[in-house]
Amino acid sequence: MPLPQTASRCKVDNLPMTFSTDAATAALNALIDDYTGQTLGQSKAIKNLRMDGATLVLDLVLSYPAASTHDLWRERIKAALANDAAGLEVHTTIKTDIATHSVQGGTQRIEGVKNIIAVASGKGGVGKSTTAVNMALALSAEGARVGVLDADIYGPSVPTMMGLKGKPEVVDGKFMKPMVNHGLQVISMGFLVRPDDAVIWRGPMATQALDQLLRQTKWDDLDYLIIDMPPGTGDIQLSLSQRVPLTGAVVVTTPQDIALIDARKGVRMFEKVSVPILGLVENMAVYCCPNCGHMEHIFGEDGGQVMAADMGLNYLGALPLNRGIREQADSGTPTVALDPNSEISHLYRGVALRVAAQVALKSRDYSGKFPSIKVSSAT
């Protein structure tokens, strides 16, 4: 009986005596992605596994940006093949395939944008904007193309945080080119009004202005557009949630009981308009004294984690109360941009990885894959 092509019972060309590409594939497919919770087999991440001389070659295709995990994945793959491919050289090429995912019904896609993520809070003062900007920078550092829309018409802070001034360039008399810094594409009402001018608009006008900012900006091939939502759950927030094609929302809170009450309202608002909640971020979770190292839970302890468990939400991580985060944002160079290898930057990158992984688990939007069909009457 002839042996299958994928196996060899003798040592030829340095192959192990019982090597099988089927067994190697099975071993790799059993590996679990810590961020999605899926096996590589479930996500169909292993591609093109083959022998090239005495080298086992394969592609690992991740559905979210995760540049900081590539070395770890290579180590895990080699360890998983220690028995099935002992003695073989293993060469792993890691690729990223970020898909466009489905959004709530009745909304129109934005050209040049694959996925839109709203970063929201039930109330102001919880560090939502700082979290949104650093999360966007972290996604970019992991290998994605990312933009930020500052949706706070009345108090736009993203231009200051991103170190951007001036007015956006107008293209074809119709579209604005987003401003760019730290690798992010950015648009904000703050670019269109003087810093000391107060925007005194009623809700419908503000909503219309935001819709124009979103749809009349020439976004350049974004994997993710992060929308820094206005604080609260009023008319503007509700209108945005209904009109913007959102892949999902991230809710930011502090551990404080008052903040948690409002954060729950934010979650309920998104649920009512069928926007998936990607998870909850607990900001200002702990303060560490820079002089003595004493840890103090100024706003309470584990409130966000308890709320996430109670509401069945993904807990995306805890971020500290830290003076450096505030100073760096105020200076126009947020933490992840200024010191990408710091401990706090790694916390932001952990949050970003979990958000991107949750997006990757959502159903894909294939509407752009199919040709439009026009039916005409026969003559």
NORDASUL-V895766 format. One record per pair of residues at least 24 apart in sequence whose ideal C-beta (glycine too) atoms are under 10 Angstrom apart, sorted by sequence separation. I is the first residue (numbers start at 1). J is the second residue. D is the distance in Angstrom with one decimal. If there is no record, write none. Layout:
BEGIN
[[I	J	D] [I	J	D]]
END
This chain:
BEGIN
[[25	49	5.4] [70	94	4.9] [128	152	9.1] [133	157	8.9] [137	161	10.0] [162	186	5.3] [164	188	8.0] [167	191	5.6] [168	192	8.0] [189	213	6.8] [206	230	8.4] [226	250	8.7] [246	270	8.1] [249	273	9.8] [259	283	9.0] [280	304	5.8] [282	306	9.7] [297	321	9.3] [320	344	6.7] [24	49	6.4] [38	63	9.4] [56	81	7.0] [69	94	8.7] [133	158	6.4] [137	162	9.2] [161	186	9.3] [165	190	9.2] [166	191	7.0] [167	192	6.8] [188	213	7.7] [241	266	9.8] [259	284	9.0] [280	305	8.6] [282	307	8.5] [295	320	9.3] [296	321	8.8] [319	344	7.5] [322	347	10.0] [36	62	9.1] [70	96	9.7] [129	155	9.1] [132	158	7.9] [136	162	9.3] [158	184	9.5] [162	188	8.5] [164	190	8.4] [165	191	8.2] [187	213	5.6] [210	236	7.5] [214	240	8.9] [249	275	5.3] [251	277	6.5] [282	308	8.0] [22	49	9.4] [24	51	9.7] [35	62	9.2] [36	63	7.8] [67	94	8.7] [129	156	9.1] [130	157	8.6] [134	161	8.9] [159	186	7.4] [161	188	9.9] [164	191	7.3] [187	214	8.1] [209	236	9.9] [246	273	8.6] [248	275	6.6] [249	276	7.2] [250	277	7.9] [251	278	8.7] [253	280	6.5] [254	281	9.9] [255	282	6.1] [280	307	6.7] [281	308	9.6] [320	347	7.5] [21	49	5.8] [36	64	7.8] [45	73	9.5] [56	84	9.2] [66	94	8.5] [124	152	9.2] [129	157	5.1] [130	158	10.0] [133	161	5.0] [158	186	6.2] [159	187	9.7] [160	188	9.6] [162	190	9.8] [207	235	7.5] [211	239	8.7] [215	243	9.8] [241	269	6.4] [246	274	9.4] [247	275	8.6] [248	276	4.4] [249	277	5.6] [250	278	5.3] [251	279	7.7] [252	280	7.7] [253	281	7.4] [254	282	7.2] [255	283	8.8] [256	284	8.3] [280	308	4.7] [319	347	5.7] [21	50	7.0] [31	60	9.6] [33	62	8.0] [35	64	7.3] [56	85	5.2] [67	96	8.2] [115	144	9.5] [117	146	9.7] [119	148	9.3] [128	157	9.8] [129	158	6.4] [132	161	9.1] [133	162	6.6] [149	178	8.8] [158	187	8.8] [159	188	5.2] [187	216	9.2] [206	235	8.8] [207	236	5.6] [210	239	8.4] [211	240	8.4] [214	243	8.8] [215	244	9.5] [233	262	7.7] [237	266	8.0] [241	270	6.1] [244	273	10.0] [246	275	4.8] [247	276	7.5] [248	277	6.8] [249	278	6.4] [250	279	6.1] [251	280	5.0] [252	281	4.8] [253	282	6.4] [254	283	5.7] [255	284	7.4] [279	308	7.3] [280	309	10.0] [318	347	7.7] [319	348	7.2] [21	51	7.0] [28	58	7.4] [33	63	9.2] [55	85	10.0] [66	96	7.4] [114	144	9.4] [148	178	8.6] [158	188	5.0] [159	189	9.1] [160	190	7.7] [165	195	8.9] [187	217	4.7] [206	236	5.4] [207	237	9.6] [210	240	6.3] [214	244	6.5] [232	262	7.8] [233	263	10.0] [242	272	9.4] [243	273	9.6] [245	275	9.8] [246	276	8.2] [248	278	4.0] [249	279	9.1] [250	280	7.5] [251	281	7.3] [252	282	8.3] [253	283	7.0] [254	284	4.7] [255	285	5.9] [317	347	6.3] [33	64	9.3] [35	66	7.2] [46	77	8.9] [65	96	5.5] [114	145	8.7] [116	147	9.4] [118	149	9.5] [120	151	9.4] [124	155	8.4] [129	160	9.6] [130	161	7.0] [147	178	6.1] [148	179	9.9] [157	188	8.5] [158	189	9.6] [159	190	4.1] [186	217	9.6] [187	218	9.7] [203	234	7.3] [204	235	8.2] [205	236	9.9] [207	238	9.3] [208	239	9.3] [214	245	9.5] [231	262	8.6] [238	269	6.3] [241	272	8.4] [242	273	5.2] [244	275	9.0] [247	278	8.1] [248	279	8.6] [250	281	6.2] [252	283	5.5] [253	284	9.2] [254	285	7.6] [255	286	8.7] [277	308	9.7] [280	311	8.1] [317	348	8.5] [319	350	9.7] [19	51	8.5] [24	56	6.7] [28	60	8.4] [56	88	4.9] [57	89	9.1] [58	90	7.7] [59	91	10.0] [60	92	5.7] [61	93	9.2] [62	94	6.8] [64	96	7.3] [113	145	9.7] [119	151	9.4] [129	161	6.6] [156	188	4.7] [158	190	6.8] [159	191	6.2] [185	217	8.2] [187	219	8.5] [203	235	4.2] [204	236	9.1] [207	239	4.5] [211	243	6.3] [233	265	5.0] [237	269	6.7] [238	270	9.7] [241	273	4.6] [242	274	9.3] [246	278	9.9] [252	284	9.8] [253	285	9.9] [285	317	8.9] [286	318	7.2] [288	320	6.4] [290	322	8.8] [317	349	9.8] [318	350	9.8] [319	351	7.3] [25	58	8.5] [33	66	9.0] [40	73	9.5] [54	87	8.7] [55	88	6.9] [56	89	7.0] [57	90	8.1] [58	91	7.6] [59	92	7.6] [60	93	7.3] [61	94	8.0] [62	95	7.2] [63	96	7.8] [64	97	9.1] [65	98	6.7] [112	145	9.7] [116	149	8.4] [118	151	8.3] [147	180	9.2] [156	189	5.0] [157	190	7.6] [158	191	9.5] [185	218	9.3] [202	235	9.1] [203	236	5.4] [206	239	8.9] [207	240	6.9] [210	243	8.8] [211	244	8.1] [232	265	8.6] [233	266	5.7] [237	270	9.4] [240	273	9.5] [241	274	9.2] [242	275	8.9] [280	313	4.9] [282	315	7.4] [285	318	3.8] [286	319	9.1] [287	320	6.8] [288	321	8.4] [290	323	7.8] [317	350	5.3] [318	351	9.1] [24	58	8.3] [35	69	8.1] [51	85	9.6] [54	88	6.5] [55	89	4.3] [56	90	4.9] [57	91	5.0] [58	92	5.7] [59	93	5.0] [60	94	4.8] [61	95	4.8] [62	96	5.4] [63	97	5.9] [64	98	6.5] [113	147	7.4] [155	189	9.5] [156	190	3.5] [185	219	6.3] [202	236	9.8] [203	237	9.9] [206	240	9.6] [210	244	8.4] [232	266	8.2] [233	267	9.6] [238	272	8.3] [239	273	9.7] [241	275	5.7] [277	311	8.3] [279	313	5.8] [280	314	7.1] [281	315	8.6] [282	316	8.3] [283	317	9.6] [284	318	9.1] [285	319	6.3] [286	320	5.5] [287	321	4.3] [288	322	7.6] [290	324	8.9] [316	350	8.2] [317	351	4.5] [21	56	7.9] [34	69	8.5] [54	89	6.3] [55	90	7.3] [56	91	7.1] [57	92	8.1] [58	93	7.5] [59	94	7.7] [60	95	7.2] [61	96	7.5] [62	97	7.4] [63	98	6.9] [64	99	9.5] [112	147	8.8] [153	188	9.3] [154	189	8.6] [155	190	9.0] [156	191	8.3] [160	195	8.5] [178	213	9.9] [185	220	6.2] [201	236	9.7] [203	238	9.5] [204	239	8.2] [207	242	9.8] [231	266	9.1] [233	268	8.0] [234	269	9.5] [238	273	7.2] [277	312	9.1] [278	313	8.8] [279	314	3.4] [280	315	6.1] [281	316	4.9] [282	317	7.3] [283	318	7.9] [284	319	7.1] [285	320	6.4] [286	321	6.8] [287	322	7.6] [316	351	5.0] [317	352	9.4] [15	51	7.6] [33	69	9.2] [40	76	9.7] [53	89	8.7] [55	91	5.4] [56	92	9.0] [57	93	7.7] [58	94	9.9] [59	95	5.9] [60	96	9.8] [61	97	5.3] [62	98	8.9] [63	99	6.5] [113	149	9.7] [146	182	10.0] [148	184	5.6] [149	185	9.3] [150	186	7.3] [151	187	9.8] [152	188	8.2] [153	189	5.2] [156	192	9.2] [159	195	8.4] [176	212	9.2] [185	221	9.6] [203	239	7.4] [207	243	7.6] [233	269	4.7] [277	313	5.7] [278	314	6.6] [279	315	6.6] [280	316	6.2] [281	317	6.3] [282	318	4.5] [283	319	4.9] [284	320	7.3] [285	321	7.4] [286	322	9.5] [287	323	9.4] [316	352	9.0] [317	353	9.4] [19	56	8.6] [21	58	9.4] [40	77	9.2] [51	88	8.4] [52	89	9.2] [146	183	7.6] [147	184	6.3] [148	185	7.4] [149	186	8.0] [150	187	7.1] [151	188	8.6] [152	189	7.8] [153	190	9.5] [156	193	8.2] [176	213	8.0] [185	222	6.7] [229	266	8.8] [232	269	9.5] [233	270	9.3] [277	314	7.8] [279	316	3.9] [280	317	9.2] [281	318	7.9] [282	319	7.1] [283	320	8.6] [284	321	4.1] [316	353	9.4] [317	354	6.7] [13	51	8.6] [34	72	9.3] [63	101	9.8] [145	183	8.8] [146	184	5.6] [147	185	3.8] [148	186	4.9] [149	187	5.6] [150	188	3.5] [151	189	8.5] [152	190	8.8] [179	217	10.0] [184	222	9.7] [187	225	9.6] [278	316	7.5] [279	317	8.6] [281	319	6.7] [283	321	8.0] [284	322	8.7] [316	354	4.8] [317	355	9.6] [14	53	8.4] [15	54	7.2] [52	91	7.6] [110	149	9.7] [144	183	9.9] [145	184	9.3] [146	185	7.4] [147	186	6.8] [148	187	7.8] [149	188	7.5] [150	189	6.8] [156	195	9.2] [178	217	5.5] [233	272	10.0] [260	299	9.9] [315	354	8.7] [316	355	6.3] [13	53	7.1] [14	54	4.2] [33	73	9.1] [40	80	9.3] [145	185	8.0] [146	186	9.8] [147	187	7.6] [148	188	8.1] [149	189	9.9] [150	190	6.4] [153	193	9.4] [175	215	9.2] [176	216	6.2] [177	217	7.7] [178	218	7.3] [180	220	8.9] [185	225	8.3] [186	226	9.8] [188	228	8.6] [259	299	7.4] [260	300	8.5] [263	303	9.3] [267	307	8.7] [271	311	9.6] [314	354	6.9] [13	54	6.0] [14	55	9.6] [15	56	9.6] [98	139	10.0] [141	182	9.7] [150	191	8.8] [175	216	5.6] [176	217	5.1] [177	218	5.5] [178	219	6.5] [258	299	9.4] [259	300	9.0] [263	304	7.8] [267	308	9.7] [284	325	9.4] [314	355	8.9] [316	357	10.0] [31	73	8.7] [34	76	9.9] [140	182	7.7] [141	183	8.1] [174	216	6.7] [175	217	6.6] [176	218	6.8] [177	219	9.4] [178	220	7.5] [184	226	8.6] [255	297	6.8] [256	298	8.8] [257	299	9.0] [258	300	9.9] [283	325	9.4] [316	358	8.2] [6	49	9.8] [8	51	9.9] [33	76	10.0] [49	92	9.8] [140	183	4.8] [155	198	9.6] [156	199	8.5] [175	218	4.2] [177	220	8.3] [255	298	8.8] [256	299	4.2] [257	300	6.7] [260	303	5.2] [264	307	6.9] [268	311	9.3] [314	357	9.3] [6	50	9.9] [32	76	9.7] [140	184	6.1] [154	198	7.8] [155	199	8.7] [174	218	9.0] [175	219	9.4] [178	222	9.3] [254	298	9.1] [255	299	4.9] [256	300	5.4] [259	303	7.8] [260	304	7.1] [263	307	6.7] [267	311	6.2] [314	358	6.1] [6	51	9.3] [31	76	6.1] [48	93	8.5] [98	143	9.0] [137	182	6.0] [139	184	9.2] [140	185	9.9] [154	199	5.5] [168	213	9.9] [171	216	9.9] [254	299	4.6] [255	300	4.0] [259	304	8.6] [263	308	9.8] [31	77	7.5] [46	92	9.6] [47	93	9.1] [96	142	8.7] [98	144	6.4] [136	182	9.0] [137	183	7.5] [153	199	5.5] [154	200	8.7] [170	216	9.6] [171	217	9.8] [172	218	8.7] [253	299	9.6] [254	300	7.8] [255	301	6.2] [257	303	6.7] [260	306	8.4] [261	307	9.6] [264	310	9.0] [267	313	7.0] [96	143	5.8] [98	145	8.6] [136	183	9.3] [137	184	6.6] [152	199	9.8] [154	201	8.1] [171	218	5.5] [178	225	9.8] [255	302	6.5] [256	303	6.6] [260	307	5.3] [264	311	7.1] [314	361	10.0] [28	76	9.1] [31	79	9.3] [47	95	8.1] [96	144	7.9] [136	184	5.7] [153	201	6.8] [170	218	9.6] [255	303	3.4] [256	304	9.5] [259	307	9.7] [263	311	9.4] [28	77	6.3] [31	80	5.7] [45	94	9.7] [94	143	9.9] [133	182	9.0] [136	185	9.6] [168	217	7.7] [169	218	9.3] [254	303	7.5] [255	304	5.6] [27	77	9.1] [30	80	7.5] [45	95	9.5] [47	97	9.8] [136	186	8.9] [153	203	9.9] [168	218	9.3] [253	303	7.6] [254	304	7.4] [255	305	8.3] [257	307	9.9] [260	310	9.8] [263	313	9.8] [29	80	9.5] [133	184	8.1] [253	304	5.3] [255	306	8.7] [27	79	9.8] [28	80	5.7] [45	97	9.4] [153	205	8.8] [154	206	7.5] [252	304	9.0] [255	307	8.9] [24	77	9.7] [27	80	4.9] [28	81	7.2] [133	186	9.0] [153	206	4.5] [251	304	9.2] [26	80	9.9] [27	81	6.1] [152	206	9.8] [153	207	8.8] [253	307	7.2] [27	82	9.0] [151	206	9.3] [253	308	9.4] [24	80	8.5] [27	83	7.5] [28	84	9.1] [151	207	9.9] [153	209	6.1] [251	307	9.3] [24	81	5.7] [27	84	5.3] [153	210	6.4] [251	308	9.2] [23	81	9.3] [26	84	8.3] [27	85	8.5] [151	209	9.8] [152	210	9.5] [24	83	9.5] [25	84	9.1] [151	210	5.5] [23	83	8.6] [24	84	4.6] [150	210	9.6] [153	213	8.9] [251	311	9.7] [23	84	4.6] [24	85	5.5] [149	210	8.1] [19	81	9.9] [22	84	9.3] [23	85	8.7] [151	213	7.8] [251	313	7.7] [285	347	9.9] [21	84	8.9] [150	213	8.4] [151	214	8.3] [255	318	8.5] [20	84	6.8] [21	85	9.0] [24	88	9.0] [28	92	9.6] [111	175	9.6] [149	213	6.4] [250	314	9.4] [252	316	9.3] [18	83	9.4] [19	84	6.8] [20	85	9.2] [149	214	6.1] [251	316	9.2] [254	319	9.8] [18	84	8.2] [19	85	6.3] [24	90	9.1] [112	178	9.8] [250	316	6.8] [16	83	9.1] [19	86	8.5] [161	228	9.3] [252	319	9.0] [254	321	8.5] [281	348	9.6] [16	84	7.8] [18	86	9.5] [19	87	8.9] [149	217	7.7] [158	226	9.7] [283	351	9.9] [16	85	6.6] [17	86	9.5] [19	88	7.3] [282	351	9.9] [15	85	8.9] [16	86	5.3] [17	87	9.8] [68	138	9.3] [147	217	8.3] [149	219	9.1] [158	228	5.9] [281	351	5.9] [16	87	5.6] [157	228	8.1] [15	87	8.4] [16	88	6.7] [70	142	9.9] [113	185	9.9] [147	219	5.7] [156	228	8.8] [279	351	8.5] [14	87	6.9] [15	88	7.4] [65	138	9.4] [68	141	7.6] [69	142	8.5] [70	143	9.1] [112	185	9.3] [147	220	8.1] [281	354	9.4] [14	88	7.5] [65	139	6.2] [67	141	7.1] [68	142	6.2] [145	219	9.4] [147	221	9.8] [148	222	10.0] [156	230	9.8] [281	355	8.8] [14	89	9.1] [64	139	9.0] [65	140	8.3] [67	142	4.9] [68	143	9.1] [145	220	7.6] [147	222	4.7] [155	230	8.1] [279	354	6.4] [11	87	9.2] [65	141	8.6] [66	142	5.7] [67	143	4.4] [145	221	5.8] [146	222	6.5] [147	223	9.2] [148	224	9.6] [149	225	6.1] [150	226	9.8] [151	227	5.3] [152	228	6.4] [154	230	7.2] [155	231	8.8] [278	354	8.2] [279	355	6.7] [65	142	3.9] [66	143	7.4] [67	144	9.2] [145	222	5.2] [146	223	6.7] [147	224	7.5] [148	225	7.5] [149	226	7.3] [150	227	8.4] [151	228	5.9] [152	229	7.6] [153	230	6.9] [154	231	10.0] [278	355	5.4] [64	142	8.1] [65	143	4.0] [66	144	9.6] [144	222	8.3] [145	223	4.9] [146	224	5.1] [147	225	4.6] [148	226	5.0] [149	227	4.7] [150	228	5.2] [151	229	5.3] [152	230	4.7] [278	356	9.2] [279	357	9.8] [64	143	9.3] [65	144	4.0] [144	223	4.3] [145	224	7.7] [146	225	7.6] [147	226	7.1] [148	227	7.9] [149	228	7.0] [150	229	9.7] [151	230	5.9] [152	231	7.6] [278	357	9.2] [279	358	6.1] [62	142	10.0] [64	144	8.1] [65	145	9.1] [143	223	8.9] [144	224	5.7] [145	225	9.7] [146	226	6.6] [147	227	9.4] [148	228	6.5] [149	229	9.4] [150	230	9.6] [278	358	4.3] [62	143	9.3] [65	146	8.9] [277	358	9.1] [278	359	6.6] [154	236	9.1] [276	358	8.2] [140	223	9.3] [153	236	7.4] [276	359	9.1] [278	361	9.4] [139	223	7.8] [140	224	8.9] [152	236	9.4] [278	362	8.7] [139	224	5.7] [151	236	8.2] [276	361	9.7] [151	237	8.8] [276	362	6.5] [139	226	7.7] [276	363	10.0] [136	224	7.5] [135	224	9.4] [136	225	9.0] [137	226	9.7] [151	240	6.4] [136	226	4.4] [135	226	6.6] [136	228	8.8] [133	226	8.0] [135	228	9.9] [151	244	8.8] [132	226	5.5] [131	226	9.9] [132	227	8.0] [133	228	7.3] [149	244	9.0] [132	228	4.3] [131	228	9.0] [132	229	8.4] [116	214	8.5] [130	228	9.6] [129	228	5.2] [252	351	9.9] [128	228	6.8] [129	229	9.4] [113	214	8.9] [128	229	7.4] [250	351	8.4] [128	230	9.3] [129	231	9.1] [250	352	10.0] [128	231	6.5] [110	214	6.3] [111	215	8.4] [113	217	9.4] [250	354	9.6] [110	215	6.4] [112	217	8.6] [114	219	9.9] [126	231	7.9] [250	355	6.0] [111	217	9.8] [112	218	6.9] [113	219	5.2] [116	222	8.9] [124	230	8.7] [125	231	7.8] [108	215	8.1] [110	217	8.6] [111	218	8.3] [112	219	3.7] [113	220	9.6] [114	221	8.4] [115	222	8.1] [117	224	5.9] [118	225	9.7] [119	226	6.0] [120	227	8.5] [121	228	10.0] [124	231	3.8] [248	355	8.1] [111	219	7.2] [112	220	6.1] [113	221	8.6] [114	222	6.5] [115	223	6.7] [116	224	7.6] [117	225	7.2] [118	226	8.2] [119	227	6.7] [120	228	8.8] [121	229	7.7] [123	231	5.7] [124	232	7.3] [250	358	8.9] [110	219	6.7] [112	221	5.9] [113	222	4.8] [114	223	5.3] [115	224	5.2] [116	225	4.8] [117	226	5.4] [118	227	4.8] [119	228	5.7] [120	229	4.2] [121	230	9.3] [122	231	7.5] [123	232	6.5] [112	222	6.1] [113	223	8.6] [114	224	7.2] [115	225	7.3] [116	226	8.1] [117	227	7.0] [118	228	8.6] [119	229	6.3] [120	230	8.5] [121	231	5.3] [122	232	6.8] [123	233	9.1] [248	358	6.7] [113	224	8.2] [114	225	8.4] [115	226	9.8] [116	227	6.3] [118	229	5.2] [120	231	8.0] [121	232	8.0] [122	233	6.2] [247	358	9.4] [248	359	6.2] [110	222	8.8] [113	225	4.8] [120	232	8.9] [121	233	9.5] [247	359	5.6] [112	225	8.9] [120	233	8.4] [248	361	9.9] [248	362	6.8] [110	225	7.2] [122	237	9.6] [135	250	7.5] [247	362	6.3] [121	237	9.9] [120	237	7.0] [135	252	9.4] [132	250	8.1] [247	365	8.9] [118	237	9.0] [131	250	8.1] [120	240	9.3] [132	252	7.9] [245	365	9.2] [120	241	8.5] [131	252	5.0] [118	240	7.5] [128	250	9.2] [130	252	9.1] [100	223	9.2] [118	241	7.1] [128	251	9.0] [129	252	9.1] [98	222	9.8] [99	223	9.3] [128	252	4.5] [98	223	4.4] [126	251	9.7] [127	252	6.6] [128	253	9.0] [98	224	7.9] [118	244	7.3] [126	252	5.5] [127	253	9.4] [226	352	9.8] [96	223	8.8] [126	253	5.7] [127	254	7.5] [116	244	6.2] [118	246	5.4] [126	254	4.9] [224	352	9.3] [116	245	6.0] [117	246	7.3] [118	247	8.9] [120	249	5.7] [121	250	9.6] [122	251	7.6] [125	254	8.2] [226	355	9.3] [115	245	9.2] [116	246	5.3] [117	247	6.1] [118	248	7.6] [119	249	7.5] [120	250	7.2] [121	251	6.6] [122	252	9.1] [123	253	8.6] [126	256	8.4] [115	246	8.8] [116	247	5.7] [117	248	5.9] [118	249	4.3] [119	250	4.9] [120	251	5.7] [121	252	4.7] [122	253	7.2] [123	254	9.4] [125	256	9.8] [224	355	8.6] [113	245	8.4] [115	247	4.2] [116	248	8.6] [117	249	7.0] [118	250	7.1] [119	251	8.2] [120	252	7.2] [121	253	6.4] [224	356	7.4] [114	247	8.3] [115	248	8.1] [116	249	9.6] [117	250	6.3] [118	251	9.1] [119	252	6.4] [121	254	9.1] [123	256	9.7] [126	259	5.5] [223	356	8.7] [107	241	9.8] [110	244	8.2] [113	247	9.7] [125	259	8.0] [107	242	7.8] [108	243	8.6] [110	245	6.5] [123	258	7.5] [124	259	9.9] [224	359	7.6] [106	242	7.7] [107	243	6.4] [108	244	9.4] [109	245	5.6] [122	258	9.5] [123	259	6.1] [126	262	8.6] [223	359	9.3] [104	241	8.2] [106	243	8.6] [107	244	6.6] [108	245	6.5] [122	259	7.2] [123	260	9.9] [126	263	8.0] [104	242	7.8] [107	245	3.9] [121	259	7.8] [122	260	8.4] [123	261	8.6] [124	262	9.3] [128	266	10.0] [104	243	9.8] [106	245	9.3] [107	246	7.7] [122	261	7.4] [123	262	4.1] [104	244	9.0] [105	245	9.7] [122	262	2.8] [123	263	7.8] [103	244	8.5] [104	245	7.2] [121	262	7.3] [122	263	4.5] [103	245	3.9] [104	246	6.4] [121	263	6.6] [122	264	7.0] [123	265	8.8] [102	245	9.2] [103	246	5.8] [104	247	9.4] [120	263	8.9] [122	265	4.8] [123	266	8.6] [103	247	6.0] [104	248	9.9] [122	266	4.0] [102	247	7.7] [103	248	8.9] [121	266	6.3] [122	267	8.2] [101	247	4.9] [120	266	5.2] [122	268	9.4] [135	281	8.1] [100	247	8.5] [101	248	8.2] [120	267	9.0] [122	269	8.5] [118	266	9.8] [120	269	8.2] [132	281	9.7] [120	270	7.4] [131	281	5.8] [182	332	9.0] [184	334	9.9] [181	332	7.9] [182	333	7.4] [118	270	7.7] [131	283	5.7] [181	333	9.0] [182	334	7.5] [128	281	8.9] [130	283	7.9] [184	337	8.8] [127	281	8.9] [182	336	8.4] [183	337	8.1] [120	275	9.6] [126	281	9.3] [128	283	7.9] [182	337	4.3] [126	282	9.6] [127	283	4.3] [181	337	8.5] [182	338	9.2] [118	275	7.2] [120	277	9.6] [126	283	5.7] [127	284	6.2] [65	223	7.1] [126	284	7.2] [64	223	9.1] [65	224	8.6] [118	277	9.9] [119	278	9.7] [125	284	9.6] [64	224	9.7] [118	278	9.2] [121	281	9.4] [117	278	6.9] [119	281	8.4] [121	283	8.8] [104	270	9.5] [107	273	9.8] [163	329	9.9] [106	273	9.6] [161	328	8.9] [162	329	9.2] [165	332	9.1] [105	273	10.0] [106	274	9.4] [107	275	9.8] [161	329	4.7] [163	331	7.5] [164	332	7.5] [104	273	6.3] [105	274	7.1] [160	329	7.8] [161	330	7.7] [163	332	2.6] [104	274	4.5] [160	330	6.9] [161	331	9.0] [162	332	6.5] [163	333	6.1] [103	274	9.2] [104	275	5.6] [158	329	9.8] [160	331	9.0] [161	332	6.7] [162	333	8.8] [163	334	8.9] [103	275	8.2] [104	276	8.6] [157	329	8.4] [160	332	6.5] [161	333	8.9] [162	334	7.6] [103	276	9.4] [126	299	9.2] [157	330	9.5] [159	332	8.7] [161	334	5.9] [102	276	9.3] [163	337	8.8] [101	276	9.4] [162	337	8.7] [161	337	9.8] [135	316	9.1] [135	319	9.9] [131	316	9.8] [134	319	8.5] [131	319	6.8] [130	319	8.9] [134	325	7.8] [127	319	7.6] [127	321	8.6] [131	325	9.4] [134	328	9.1] [130	325	6.2] [134	329	8.0] [141	336	6.4] [130	326	7.4] [133	329	6.9] [137	333	9.9] [138	334	9.8] [140	336	8.5] [141	337	8.6] [137	334	6.0] [138	335	9.6] [139	336	9.5] [140	337	9.0] [127	325	7.9] [130	328	9.1] [136	334	9.1] [137	335	8.2] [138	336	5.2] [127	326	8.6] [130	329	5.1] [135	334	10.0] [137	336	3.9] [138	337	9.8] [141	340	5.9] [129	329	8.0] [130	330	9.7] [134	334	5.1] [136	336	8.6] [137	337	5.3] [133	334	5.2] [134	335	5.7] [135	336	8.3] [137	338	9.6] [127	329	9.2] [133	335	9.3] [134	336	4.8] [138	340	8.7] [133	336	8.3] [134	337	8.4] [137	340	8.3] [130	334	7.1] [133	337	8.9] [141	345	8.2] [130	335	8.5] [146	352	9.4] [138	345	7.4] [141	348	9.0] [142	349	6.7] [137	345	8.6] [138	346	9.2] [141	349	6.6] [144	352	8.8] [138	347	9.2] [139	348	9.6] [134	344	8.6] [138	348	4.6] [139	349	8.7] [142	352	6.3] [134	345	7.9] [137	348	7.5] [138	349	4.4] [141	352	8.1] [142	353	6.6] [136	348	9.7] [137	349	9.1] [138	350	8.4] [139	351	9.7] [140	352	8.9] [144	356	7.2] [134	347	9.2] [135	348	6.2] [138	351	7.0] [139	352	4.7] [143	356	9.8] [134	348	4.5] [135	349	9.0] [138	352	3.6] [139	353	8.6] [142	356	7.2] [133	348	9.6] [134	349	9.1] [137	352	8.4] [138	353	7.9] [135	351	5.9] [136	352	8.1] [139	355	7.6] [131	348	8.0] [134	351	8.4] [135	352	5.0] [138	355	9.0] [139	356	6.2] [130	348	9.7] [134	352	8.4] [138	356	9.3] [131	351	7.8] [135	355	6.7] [139	359	10.0] [135	356	9.7] [119	355	9.2] [117	355	6.7] [117	356	9.0] [115	356	9.0] [117	358	9.5] [117	359	7.0] [115	359	5.7] [114	359	9.4] [115	360	9.6] [115	362	8.6] [115	365	9.2] [114	365	8.8] [114	368	9.7] [109	365	8.0] [98	356	8.0] [101	359	6.0] [109	367	7.9] [101	360	7.9] [103	362	9.2] [109	368	7.9] [96	356	9.9] [99	359	9.0] [101	361	9.0] [102	362	6.4] [98	359	8.4] [99	360	7.5] [101	362	4.3] [102	363	4.8] [98	360	7.8] [101	363	6.6] [102	364	6.9] [103	365	7.1] [97	360	9.4] [99	362	9.1] [101	364	5.7] [102	365	4.6] [99	363	9.8] [100	364	6.8] [101	365	5.8] [102	366	8.9] [99	364	4.9] [100	365	4.8] [102	367	8.8] [99	365	7.8] [100	366	8.5] [99	366	9.1] [100	367	8.5] [100	368	6.6] [100	369	9.3] [68	340	9.7] [68	346	8.3] [69	349	9.8] [68	349	6.1] [67	349	9.5] [68	350	9.3] [66	349	9.5] [68	352	9.7] [69	353	7.5] [68	353	7.7] [66	352	9.5] [67	353	10.0] [65	352	8.3] [66	353	5.9] [64	352	9.4] [65	353	8.2] [64	353	7.3] [64	354	9.6] [66	356	7.5] [64	355	8.8] [65	356	5.9] [66	357	8.1] [64	356	3.8] [65	357	9.9] [63	356	8.7] [64	357	5.2] [62	356	9.4] [63	357	8.2] [64	358	8.8] [66	360	9.9] [62	357	9.2] [64	359	6.7] [65	360	9.7] [63	359	8.7] [64	360	4.3] [63	360	3.9] [64	361	9.2] [62	360	8.1] [63	361	8.4] [63	364	9.3] [35	350	9.1] [36	353	10.0] [43	360	8.1] [35	353	5.4] [36	354	9.4] [43	361	9.1] [34	353	9.1] [35	354	6.0] [38	357	9.1] [34	354	9.6] [35	355	9.6] [36	356	9.6] [37	357	8.3] [35	356	7.8] [36	357	4.7] [35	357	3.7] [36	358	8.1] [38	360	9.1] [34	357	8.8] [35	358	8.5] [38	361	7.6] [33	357	7.5] [36	360	6.2] [37	361	8.2] [35	360	8.5] [36	361	5.8] [35	361	9.6] [33	360	9.3]]
END
